[in-house]
Amino acid sequence: MKRTPRRGRLCSLLVFLAIAVAASPAGAVDYRKKTERPGATYGLTPQSPASASAARNLQAFYSESGPLHLCVDAIGTVLSFGTVEVEKPADAVVKRAFLIAATGGYGGDEIRDGEISVEGRRVMWDRSIPNVIGGWNALAEVTELLRQKMDTALPGVVVVEISEQSSEFVDGVVLAVVFELADKTVDNDVGLFFGAHGASANGFTIDMSKPVPSDISTARFEMGVGISFSMQTSKENEQYTVIDVNGRRLTAAAGGPDDGSPLAGALVTVGGVADNPANPTNATMTPENLTSDDEYYDLTPFVKPGDTQIEISTANPSKNDNLFFASFVARRGLAPSPTAAVAPVQFGGVAVPNQPVDQVQLTSSTAKGAVGSEGEVTATVLSSGLPLAGVEVRLRIVSGPHAGATSTSRTDESGRASFLYRGVSPGTDLMVAVVDEGGSAVAGSNVILYEWVEQMHAAIDIEPGVCPSTYDPRMQDLITVALLGSEHFKVSDVDEASLYLENAVPVRVQYQDISQPGDGVDCPCSSDGRDGYEDIVMLFRIQDLFVDVSGLSGTDTQKLTLTGSLKTGAGFEATNCVVVSSSTSTTTVPDNILVPTEEGFDIDG
């Protein structure tokens, strides 16, 4: 079974800004070079069409209002094929579909007509432009390639196959599908943009069909960004993009390979439906890790009643990220939150309105966490739609396993106050944020739920068939890790795309019974072979683990941790040890070495 690379997607009636950027290895393939040619503008024609001198700034190529639903997904992979997912609403048909792609940097490689296929049908590009990292960005309408599949599909997730003839030179592919809804009372703005932002100041303007309403709580404006040729490890030489909205900092940490993998030819990230606009928690902080910013943002705190435009500006201090696509959706006339029907919450003897209000908005980066981990929630304080800095906010757990716990934080320049707390018991917490004045609660937030689940226990075997587990970095490029199934841990329940060994993703995945849990507390090891339970067997590139093996001898051991989650959302991790061997080591490496084959993994010896 081949592994489908992780990906992010947006599929909602909200705002989406997606950007994919490319990072290629050295050396160019014989791509056809094309001069830029003007592309068609779909939907409403922008007032100011793109000129040749402004080609690097994003320009609207689709803009329309009405009963519309936008779904965006992306994939970054070094394989020759992969899939994107489209979430089709009930009673909806395809109105438009677009494919946007970018080649890697510094190779001068352009995607030729037919190099990429959708559902087995070759894509002919409408527009192709160079980007500032020595690659090319391309745009095509693929409506007719997908119309029959989408219109006849049942509501829900529809999988679309994407093929790449030279995948190592293509870092990211984005599919944007606009659906027309049967409910004609819906009236949303959808805008799609294409270009190639550079290292210096760039920008584009989002034009809305109607002004922001006076009651801003009845509207929602969001965007997500996708970036390729970007790697983030919280170490030196970080790549990141800075984004400002209407002159205020939104993020200083956009980028990274969240939706691809940390490999040349797959460095892509896209904000989407699986992401949450609550991060980054600090708009001025540069990347903390691979996923500290998921490139999906809520723009509502950045606009005010009466606005008809949103100004987006970007900069790329590392000078080697490529932002080439953006999408935007605005909704108005939103119904009250489902939590509004709950009775008011008593906080310190004062009844707090249990409904979204203009002054305090409470969000969480996720609705679920493992017991023992830290949960994070953010309260945004607004006044007439504008953020308030320096305001003290109190968070209280009203009910649940941690009922009665409180915490205080002060808002930053974006009006955001962040809270971290560690779950110690399973169950669901109900929490509310309150702004106090003179000892009285003057503004309360909406109520949110946070579920704590028991941490799953799993086991891994490093270099199955070799006991003690041993590898020689001078002789091996790959290391094998088996996630072991058991009576109480079924690997078929694992979300394959969630698997990470330290910061690395597997380059190959197969399912087979190959090993069993071993003896030992710190470094369990078994050479007894199969146990009748299916395992997940993964190959990792040693260089992707970012392990410095210089100077290590055969007596040195390293601990490696595999993290992941089940399809239910419950997380797990498993740690084991491996002995580092070298040409001067006295460690004896057994001859029963694991050998990957087309059919699976065999023990040689």
C-alpha positions, 0 to 999 in steps of 0.5 A, spaced: 500 500 500 502 506 497 502 512 502 498 518 500 502 524 502 499 529 508 495 535 505 491 540 507 485 543 504 479 548 504 472 546 503 467 551 506 463 557 505 469 561 508 475 565 506 481 561 503 488 564 501 492 558 498 499 558 496 503 553 493 511 554 492 516 550 489 523 547 491 527 543 486 533 539 486 539 542 482 539 540 475 534 541 470 529 537 465 528 538 458 522 542 459 519 547 454 520 554 456 514 559 454 513 566 454 508 569 458 501 569 455 495 572 457 490 568 461 482 568 461 479 572 467 473 567 469 467 570 472 467 577 473 473 581 470 477 585 475 477 593 474 485 593 473 487 587 469 494 585 470 500 588 466 506 585 464 510 589 469 505 587 475 505 580 473 508 578 479 503 580 484 497 576 485 491 578 480 484 576 480 482 570 475 475 569 478 471 573 482 463 572 483 458 572 488 452 568 489 450 561 492 457 559 491 461 554 495 469 553 495 473 547 496 480 547 495 485 542 496 493 541 495 498 535 494 506 535 494 509 529 493 515 526 490 511 520 487 508 520 480 501 520 483 497 522 488 490 524 490 486 531 492 479 531 496 473 535 494 468 535 499 461 536 495 455 539 498 448 536 498 444 539 492 450 542 488 453 542 481 460 544 479 460 551 476 468 552 475 474 548 477 481 550 476 488 547 477 494 551 479 501 548 480 509 550 481 515 547 479 521 547 483 526 553 484 533 555 481 532 550 475 528 554 470 523 548 469 516 549 466 511 545 466 509 543 459 502 541 457 500 534 458 505 533 464 500 533 469 493 529 469 487 530 472 483 523 473 487 521 467 486 526 462 492 531 461 492 538 463 493 544 458 495 550 461 491 557 460 497 561 463 504 560 465 509 565 468 516 565 471 517 566 479 522 569 483 526 562 485 527 560 478 521 556 477 514 557 473 507 557 476 501 555 471 494 556 471 489 552 467 481 551 468 479 544 469 472 544 469 470 540 464 475 534 466 471 534 473 464 536 471 461 529 470 465 526 476 463 531 481 456 532 478 454 525 479 458 524 485 454 523 492 455 529 497 461 528 501 468 527 500 470 525 492 477 523 491 480 526 485 487 523 482 493 527 480 498 524 476 505 528 475 510 525 469 516 529 473 514 529 480 521 531 482 520 538 479 513 539 481 513 542 488 505 543 489 499 542 485 492 546 488 485 544 486 480 549 487 473 547 485 467 552 486 460 549 487 453 552 485 448 551 491 441 549 490 439 554 496 439 561 492 438 565 498 446 564 500 450 570 497 457 569 498 463 572 495 468 568 492 475 570 489 481 566 486 488 569 485 494 567 481 501 570 480 508 569 483 510 574 489 517 575 490 522 577 496 520 584 497 514 588 498 508 585 494 501 585 495 494 585 492 487 587 493 481 583 495 474 587 493 468 585 496 461 585 493 458 588 499 461 593 505 462 589 511 456 589 515 455 594 521 454 588 526 460 584 524 458 578 528 453 576 522 459 575 517 465 571 516 472 573 512 477 568 512 483 566 508 489 561 508 495 561 504 499 556 501 507 556 500 512 551 497 519 551 496 519 552 504 522 549 509 521 550 517 525 546 522 525 552 528 533 552 526 537 556 522 536 558 515 528 558 516 524 560 510 518 564 512 513 569 509 510 575 512 503 577 511 500 584 513 492 585 512 490 592 512 497 595 515 497 590 521 501 584 522 497 577 521 503 572 521 511 572 521 511 564 520 507 562 513 510 557 510 513 550 511 512 543 508 505 542 512 502 539 506 507 535 503 513 532 506 520 535 507 523 533 501 525 537 494 519 536 490 514 536 495 515 542 500 508 545 500 503 548 505 496 550 504 491 552 509 485 548 509 479 545 512 483 541 517 486 547 519 484 552 524 485 560 524 487 560 531 494 560 530 499 562 530 498 565 537 503 570 536 503 574 529 510 577 530 513 570 532 517 567 526 516 559 525 517 555 532 516 548 528 514 545 522 506 546 524 506 552 528 502 556 522 498 552 518 496 558 513 489 558 515 487 565 517 481 569 520 480 576 517 474 578 521 478 582 526 482 586 521 476 589 517 471 594 520 464 596 518 463 599 511 469 596 508 469 594 501 476 592 500 481 588 504 489 590 502 494 584 503 501 585 503 507 580 503 514 579 504 519 573 504 525 575 508 529 568 506 528 570 499 526 563 496 519 562 498 514 562 492 507 565 493 502 564 487 495 562 489 490 565 493 482 564 494 477 568 498 470 567 501 466 572 505 459 570 508 454 574 510 447 573 514 450 568 519 445 564 523 447 564 531 452 560 534 449 553 536 451 554 543 447 560 543 441 556 545 445 554 552 443 557 558 447 563 560 453 561 564 454 564 571 462 566 572 463 569 579 456 570 580 455 574 574 451 571 568 455 571 562 451 571 555 453 564 552 453 567 545 458 570 540 458 577 541 462 583 538 467 584 544 470 577 545 471 571 541 473 565 543 477 559 539 481 553 539 486 551 535 483 544 535 477 541 539 481 535 542 487 533 545 490 527 548 491 527 556 498 529 558 498 534 552 497 542 552 491 545 550 491 552 547 485 557 546 485 564 544 480 570 546 480 575 541 477 582 544 474 587 539 471 594 540 466 596 534 470 591 530 477 593 532 482 589 536 483 592 543 490 591 546 493 590 553 486 588 555 486 583 561 482 576 559 480 571 564 479 564 562 474 559 566 473 552 565 465 552 567 464 544 567 468 538 565 474 534 568 477 540 569 471 545 572 473 551 576 480 552 573 482 559 571 487 563 568 489 570 566 492 573 560 493 580 556 491 581 549 497 583 544 496 588 539 492 584 535 487 583 540 489 576 542 490 573 549 492 566 549 491 560 554 495 554 555 493 548 559 494 541 560 489 536 561 490 531 566 483 527 566 479 524 560 472 528 558 470 534 555 471 541 558 466 547 557 470 554 557 468 561 557 473 567 556 471 574 560 473 581 560 472 584 567 472 591 569 472 593 577 471 586 579 464 585 574 464 581 568 462 586 562 463 582 556 463 574 555 465 570 549 462 564 546 462 557 549 467 552 546 468 545 548 475 541 548 475 534 549 481 530 552 482 523 550 486 518 553 493 517 550 494 511 546 500 506 547 503 503 541 510 500 540 515 500 534 521 496 532 527 499 529 530 495 523 525 489 524 529 482 524 536 486 527 536 485 534 539 489 537 536 494 533 542 497 529 544 501 523 550 504 520 549 511 517 556 510 513 553 504 509 545 506 509 541 511 506 534 508 509 532 506 516 526 501 517 521 502 522 515 498 524 509 500 527 506 494 531 499 492 531 496 488 537 490 485 539 489 492 542 492 496 537 489 495 530 494 499 525 488 499 520 485 504 525 491 509 524 491 515 520 497 514 515 498 521 513 499 523 521 505 519 522 512 522 523 518 519 526 521 525 529 521 531 524 521 526 518 515 523 514 516 516 511 518 515 503 515 508 503 509 505 507 506 498 506 502 493 511 504 486 513 505 482 519 513 483 520 515 483 527 512 483 534 513 487 541 520 485 544 523 485 551 526 490 555 523 497 558 527 502 554 529 499 548 525 493 547 527 488 541 525 482 538 528 477 533 522 472 534 518 474 527 511 475 526 505 475 531 499 474 527 497 482 527 498 486 521 504 492 522 505 498 518 512 498 515 515 504 513 522 507 510 525 513 512 531 517 509 536 518 515 538 525 512 531 527 513 531 525 521 536 531 522 540 526 526 548 528 527 551 522 527 558 524 526 563 522 532 558 516 534 561 509 536 558 503 536 556 503 543 552 509 542 544 509 542 539 514 539 532 514 541 527 515 536 520 517 537 514 516 532 508 520 533 501 519 529 493 519 530 488 514 529 482 516 524 478 518 530 483 523 532 486 520 538 493 521 538 499 516 540 506 516 540 512 510 541 519 510 542 525 505 541 532 505 541 537 504 535 545 503 536 549 507 531 554 502 528 560 505 524 566 502 520 570 502 527 565 499 531 565 492 534 558 492 534 556 485 530 550 487 525 546 480 524 545 478 517 538 477 517 537 484 514 530 487 512 530 488 504 524 492 501 521 488 495 516 490 490 511 485 494 513 487 501 519 486 506 523 480 506 528 478 511 535 476 508 539 471 511 
